[in-house]
Amino acid sequence: MSELVLVANAADSTISTFRLTGGEREPSLERIAVSEVGQGCGTFVIDADRDLVYAAAKGDPPGIDVFAVDRETGRLEHLSRTDVEASMTYLALAHGGSLLVGASYGGGSAHVFGVDGDGHVDDPTASVSWPNAHCVALAGGGRQLYVVSLGGDVVAQYALSPAGGLSPLAPPTAGAPEGSGPRHLVLDEDESHAYVLTEFSGEALTYRRDASGDLLLEGQTPAYAQDRGLRHSELGADPVEGHLVWGADLHLARGGSFLLASERSESTLASLPVLADGSLGEPVSMIGTVAQPRGFAVLGGGTLAVVAGEKDTDVALVSVGADGALTELGRYDTGAGANWVRALPL
């Protein structure tokens, strides 16, 4: 079990690099580097085959910066920058790293960018508009692209060509409950199911995925602390002032046996069992974690999670038990405004 863990600290415009140490019995994190990145970096993706990091930056104009990551020191070396129309909220790679796909919440759009042999990001090959696009996810070996529209309560469905072209699937969208605010999407290992966390209702939505790539909504399961007076949120509301549900991120753990989900108003991480038919059970474990846990990553073969909080300067290392039980193992200094986590296996 040897991995590097990268954490974006948006308020500091840095990425911290940690090394996972201690083995399976006593896992811990050791921060080995802090690298300056673009202004307000809040999302990035790692090309592990080429040791490249693509990091979104805010500012005027916003951009995407490319860095080389040194696996020994954890340092990031800046290679290039590409200006973009709107700052990216989510980034993903497709077709062997030859395409970079991004969602822009503020821009209400998703874009496909070409990537050359040196890792430089070229101009968009395709763009689509969706209200408050918050996430992009790939399936079918990169042949299909899903764009999660928080403002539209839909998941848009596309075929993605190796050349970077987009064409809608039939049907072009999969619906989410009205006013739920779908935010992030993950697929299980065999891509027969997709799971979406909603920001406003704090639910994990279960979709069945057919051979064509079409998603069909089959269930919705609360993934937040229902006993703490949280109320359903809506677009434009202040979740802190109104003590509203504020769902954030989700990832599968333990070989897909459990789905983890974070909620920011009560700063919780929940563990939901994935049943044999792909549906979700009620949370079996829920713990308090770092303040406003916006993003996290699962590592250690699915037995650990590293959670970052927007209002915290630490990340939390959490173990995921065989029964789904969550246990915090420690907290480690990272920086201000930590909100995005990705792992690089060594």
C-alpha positions as CSV (number, residue, x, y, z in Angstrom):
1,M,0.0,0.0,0.0
2,S,2.0,2.9,-1.3
3,E,0.4,6.1,-2.7
4,L,0.8,9.8,-3.0
5,V,-2.2,11.9,-2.0
6,L,-2.6,15.4,-3.5
7,V,-4.8,17.9,-1.9
8,A,-5.8,21.3,-3.5
9,N,-5.9,24.2,-1.0
10,A,-8.0,26.7,-2.9
11,A,-7.5,29.6,-0.4
12,D,-3.7,29.2,-0.5
13,S,-3.6,28.4,-4.3
14,T,-1.4,25.4,-3.4
15,I,-1.4,21.6,-3.7
16,S,-0.1,19.6,-0.8
17,T,1.5,16.2,-1.5
18,F,1.3,13.5,1.2
19,R,2.8,10.1,1.2
20,L,0.7,7.3,2.7
21,T,2.9,5.5,5.2
22,G,2.7,2.9,7.9
23,G,1.3,0.0,6.0
24,E,-2.1,-1.6,6.5
25,R,-1.8,-1.8,10.3
26,E,-0.9,1.8,11.1
27,P,-1.6,3.9,8.1
28,S,-0.8,7.6,8.3
29,L,0.0,10.6,6.1
30,E,3.3,12.4,5.8
31,R,3.3,15.8,4.0
32,I,6.3,15.9,1.7
33,A,5.7,18.9,-0.5
34,V,3.6,22.0,-1.0
35,S,3.5,23.4,-4.5
36,E,2.1,26.7,-5.8
37,V,-0.6,26.3,-8.4
38,G,-3.1,28.6,-10.2
39,Q,-5.3,31.0,-8.3
40,G,-8.1,29.3,-6.3
41,C,-7.4,25.8,-7.6
42,G,-10.4,23.8,-6.7
43,T,-10.1,20.7,-8.9
44,F,-7.5,18.7,-10.7
45,V,-7.0,15.3,-12.4
46,I,-3.9,13.1,-12.5
47,D,-2.5,11.3,-15.6
48,A,-0.7,8.5,-13.7
49,D,0.8,7.1,-16.9
50,R,2.6,10.4,-17.7
51,D,2.9,11.8,-14.2
52,L,1.0,14.9,-15.1
53,V,-1.4,17.0,-13.1
54,Y,-4.1,19.1,-14.8
55,A,-5.2,21.8,-12.4
56,A,-8.0,24.3,-12.9
57,A,-7.4,27.9,-11.9
58,K,-9.8,30.8,-11.4
59,G,-8.8,34.4,-12.1
60,D,-9.1,36.7,-15.1
61,P,-8.9,34.8,-17.4
62,P,-9.4,31.4,-15.8
63,G,-7.2,28.6,-17.0
64,I,-5.9,25.0,-16.8
65,D,-2.3,24.5,-15.7
66,V,-0.3,21.4,-16.4
67,F,2.3,20.2,-14.0
68,A,4.8,17.3,-13.9
69,V,4.7,15.5,-10.5
70,D,7.9,14.1,-9.1
71,R,7.0,10.8,-7.4
72,E,10.0,11.0,-5.1
73,T,9.7,14.5,-3.8
74,G,6.0,15.1,-4.4
75,R,6.8,18.5,-6.0
76,L,4.9,19.9,-9.0
77,E,6.8,21.5,-11.8
78,H,4.8,23.9,-14.0
79,L,4.8,23.0,-17.7
80,S,2.1,25.0,-19.5
81,R,-1.1,27.0,-19.1
82,T,-4.2,27.2,-21.3
83,D,-6.7,30.0,-20.8
84,V,-10.4,28.9,-20.8
85,E,-13.7,30.7,-21.1
86,A,-14.9,29.8,-17.6
87,S,-13.3,28.2,-14.6
88,M,-13.6,24.4,-14.3
89,T,-15.4,22.7,-11.4
90,Y,-14.5,19.2,-12.4
91,L,-11.9,17.6,-14.7
92,A,-11.5,14.1,-16.1
93,L,-9.3,12.4,-18.7
94,A,-10.4,10.3,-21.6
95,H,-9.0,8.1,-24.4
96,G,-5.6,7.5,-22.9
97,G,-5.1,11.1,-21.8
98,S,-5.5,12.5,-25.3
99,L,-8.7,14.3,-24.2
100,L,-9.4,16.4,-21.1
101,V,-13.1,17.0,-20.2
102,G,-14.3,19.7,-17.8
103,A,-17.5,20.9,-16.2
104,S,-17.9,24.6,-15.4
105,Y,-20.5,25.4,-12.7
106,G,-20.2,29.2,-13.2
107,G,-20.1,29.0,-16.9
108,G,-23.0,26.6,-17.2
109,S,-21.1,24.4,-19.6
110,A,-19.0,21.3,-20.3
111,H,-16.0,21.2,-22.6
112,V,-13.8,18.7,-24.3
113,F,-10.2,19.7,-24.8
114,G,-7.5,18.1,-27.0
115,V,-4.2,17.2,-25.2
116,D,-1.0,16.9,-27.3
117,G,1.8,14.5,-26.8
118,D,3.6,16.8,-24.3
119,G,0.4,17.1,-22.2
120,H,-0.4,20.6,-23.3
121,V,-4.1,21.4,-23.3
122,D,-5.4,22.7,-26.7
123,D,-8.5,24.6,-27.6
124,P,-11.9,22.9,-27.1
125,T,-13.0,20.3,-29.6
126,A,-16.6,20.4,-28.3
127,S,-18.7,22.4,-25.8
128,V,-22.3,22.0,-24.5
129,S,-24.4,24.1,-22.2
130,W,-26.1,22.9,-19.0
131,P,-27.2,24.9,-16.0
132,N,-24.6,24.8,-13.2
133,A,-22.7,21.8,-14.7
134,H,-20.9,20.3,-11.7
135,C,-19.4,17.0,-12.8
136,V,-18.2,15.0,-15.8
137,A,-17.8,11.2,-15.7
138,L,-16.7,8.7,-18.4
139,A,-17.8,5.2,-19.1
140,G,-17.4,2.6,-21.8
141,G,-13.7,3.1,-22.2
142,G,-14.2,6.8,-22.6
143,R,-16.8,6.4,-25.3
144,Q,-19.6,7.9,-23.2
145,L,-19.6,11.1,-21.2
146,Y,-22.0,12.1,-18.5
147,V,-22.5,15.8,-17.5
148,V,-24.2,16.3,-14.2
149,S,-26.3,19.5,-14.3
150,L,-27.1,20.7,-10.8
151,G,-29.3,23.5,-12.0
152,G,-31.2,21.4,-14.5
153,D,-31.8,18.3,-12.3
154,V,-30.5,16.1,-15.1
155,V,-27.6,14.0,-16.1
156,A,-26.8,14.7,-19.8
157,Q,-25.7,11.7,-21.8
158,Y,-23.2,11.8,-24.7
159,A,-21.1,9.7,-27.0
160,L,-17.5,10.9,-27.0
161,S,-15.4,10.2,-30.0
162,P,-11.6,9.8,-29.9
163,A,-11.4,13.0,-31.8
164,G,-13.3,14.9,-29.1
165,G,-16.7,15.1,-30.7
166,L,-19.9,14.9,-28.7
167,S,-23.2,13.5,-29.8
168,P,-26.3,13.0,-27.5
169,L,-27.4,9.5,-26.6
170,A,-31.0,8.5,-27.0
171,P,-32.5,9.7,-24.7
172,P,-30.2,12.7,-24.2
173,T,-30.7,13.0,-20.5
174,A,-31.5,11.0,-17.4
175,G,-33.7,12.8,-14.9
176,A,-33.1,13.5,-11.2
177,P,-35.8,14.4,-8.6
178,E,-37.0,18.0,-9.1
179,G,-35.1,20.5,-7.0
180,S,-32.6,17.8,-5.7
181,G,-29.5,19.5,-7.3
182,P,-27.5,16.5,-8.6
183,R,-23.8,17.2,-8.1
184,H,-21.3,14.4,-8.5
185,L,-21.5,11.0,-10.2
186,V,-19.5,7.7,-9.8
187,L,-19.9,4.4,-11.6
188,D,-19.4,0.9,-10.1
189,E,-16.6,-1.3,-11.4
190,D,-18.6,-3.1,-14.1
191,E,-20.4,0.2,-15.0
192,S,-23.9,-1.4,-14.5
193,H,-24.8,1.3,-12.0
194,A,-24.2,4.9,-11.4
195,Y,-24.6,6.8,-8.2
196,V,-25.2,10.6,-7.9
197,L,-25.1,12.7,-4.8
198,T,-27.5,15.6,-4.6
199,E,-26.5,18.9,-3.1
200,F,-30.0,20.2,-2.0
201,S,-31.7,16.9,-0.8
202,G,-28.5,15.1,0.4
203,E,-29.5,11.9,-1.3
204,A,-27.5,9.2,-3.1
205,L,-29.4,8.4,-6.3
206,T,-29.1,5.0,-7.8
207,Y,-29.2,4.6,-11.6
208,R,-29.1,1.4,-13.6
209,R,-27.0,1.7,-16.8
210,D,-27.8,-0.3,-19.9
211,A,-25.6,-1.4,-22.7
212,S,-26.2,1.8,-24.7
213,G,-25.1,3.9,-21.8
214,D,-28.5,5.2,-20.8
215,L,-29.1,5.8,-17.1
216,L,-32.4,4.9,-15.5
217,L,-33.2,6.3,-12.0
218,E,-34.1,3.4,-9.7
219,G,-33.8,4.7,-6.1
220,Q,-32.8,7.5,-3.7
221,T,-31.4,7.1,-0.3
222,P,-30.7,9.9,2.3
223,A,-26.9,10.2,3.0
224,Y,-27.0,13.0,5.6
225,A,-27.7,13.3,9.3
226,Q,-31.5,13.3,9.4
227,D,-31.7,13.9,13.1
228,R,-30.0,17.3,13.2
229,G,-32.8,19.6,11.8
230,L,-31.3,20.0,8.3
231,R,-33.9,21.3,5.8
232,H,-34.0,20.8,2.0
233,S,-32.0,23.5,0.2
234,E,-32.4,25.2,-3.1
235,L,-30.3,27.1,-5.7
236,G,-29.1,30.4,-4.4
237,A,-29.9,29.6,-0.7
238,D,-27.2,30.1,2.0
239,P,-26.9,26.6,3.5
240,V,-24.9,27.9,6.5
241,E,-27.4,30.6,7.5
242,G,-30.4,28.4,6.9
243,H,-28.9,25.2,8.3
244,L,-29.7,23.5,5.0
245,V,-28.7,20.2,3.5
246,W,-25.4,20.6,1.6
247,G,-24.3,17.4,-0.1
248,A,-20.8,17.4,-1.7
249,D,-18.8,14.3,-2.8
250,L,-19.2,10.6,-3.1
251,H,-16.9,7.6,-3.8
252,L,-17.2,3.8,-3.7
253,A,-15.0,1.9,-1.1
254,R,-14.2,-1.6,-0.2
255,G,-14.4,-3.0,-3.7
256,G,-17.7,-1.3,-4.3
257,S,-19.3,-2.7,-1.2
258,F,-19.9,0.7,0.3
259,L,-20.7,4.2,-1.0
260,L,-19.2,7.1,1.0
261,A,-20.8,10.5,0.9
262,S,-20.0,13.9,2.5
263,E,-22.3,16.6,3.7
264,R,-21.0,20.1,4.6
265,S,-23.6,21.7,6.9
266,E,-23.1,19.1,9.6
267,S,-19.6,18.1,8.4
268,T,-20.3,14.4,8.2
269,L,-19.1,11.4,6.2
270,A,-21.6,8.6,5.7
271,S,-21.1,5.0,4.6
272,L,-24.0,3.3,2.7
273,P,-24.0,-0.4,1.9
274,V,-24.2,-1.4,-1.8
275,L,-26.6,-4.4,-2.0
276,A,-26.3,-7.3,-4.4
277,D,-28.7,-5.8,-6.9
278,G,-26.8,-2.5,-6.9
279,S,-29.3,-0.6,-4.8
280,L,-28.2,1.3,-1.6
281,G,-29.1,0.6,2.0
282,E,-29.5,3.2,4.8
283,P,-26.2,4.4,6.2
284,V,-24.4,1.9,8.5
285,S,-22.0,4.5,9.8
286,M,-21.8,8.3,9.9
287,I,-19.0,10.3,11.6
288,G,-18.1,13.9,12.1
289,T,-15.1,15.0,10.0
290,V,-13.2,18.2,8.9
291,A,-15.3,21.4,8.6
292,Q,-17.3,21.6,5.3
293,P,-16.0,18.3,3.7
294,R,-16.2,19.3,0.0
295,G,-14.0,16.6,-1.5
296,F,-12.4,13.3,-0.6
297,A,-10.7,10.3,-2.2
298,V,-10.6,6.6,-1.4
299,L,-7.3,4.9,-1.3
300,G,-5.5,2.0,0.3
301,G,-7.3,-0.6,-1.8
302,G,-10.6,0.9,-0.8
303,T,-10.0,0.7,2.9
304,L,-9.1,4.4,3.6
305,A,-10.5,7.8,2.7
306,V,-8.7,11.2,2.9
307,V,-11.3,14.0,3.5
308,A,-10.7,17.7,2.9
309,G,-12.7,20.5,4.4
310,E,-13.3,24.0,2.9
311,K,-13.3,25.6,6.4
312,D,-10.5,23.5,7.8
313,T,-6.7,23.5,7.5
314,D,-6.4,19.7,8.1
315,V,-7.3,16.7,6.1
316,A,-8.7,13.6,7.9
317,L,-7.5,10.1,7.3
318,V,-10.5,7.7,7.8
319,S,-10.6,3.9,7.8
320,V,-13.4,2.0,6.2
321,G,-14.1,-1.3,8.0
322,A,-15.2,-4.5,6.4
323,D,-18.7,-3.8,7.8
324,G,-18.6,-0.2,6.5
325,A,-17.8,1.3,9.9
326,L,-15.9,4.6,9.6
327,T,-13.1,5.5,12.0
328,E,-10.9,8.6,12.0
329,L,-7.3,7.7,12.3
330,G,-5.7,11.2,12.3
331,R,-5.6,14.7,11.0
332,Y,-2.8,16.3,9.1
333,D,-2.1,20.0,8.2
334,T,-2.6,20.8,4.6
335,G,-3.5,24.5,4.1
336,A,-6.5,26.8,3.8
337,G,-9.6,26.1,1.8
338,A,-8.8,22.4,1.2
339,N,-11.5,21.1,-1.2
340,W,-10.1,18.5,-3.6
341,V,-8.3,15.2,-3.2
342,R,-6.8,12.7,-5.6
343,A,-4.4,9.8,-5.2
344,L,-1.4,8.6,-7.3
345,P,-0.5,4.9,-6.8
346,L,3.2,4.3,-6.6
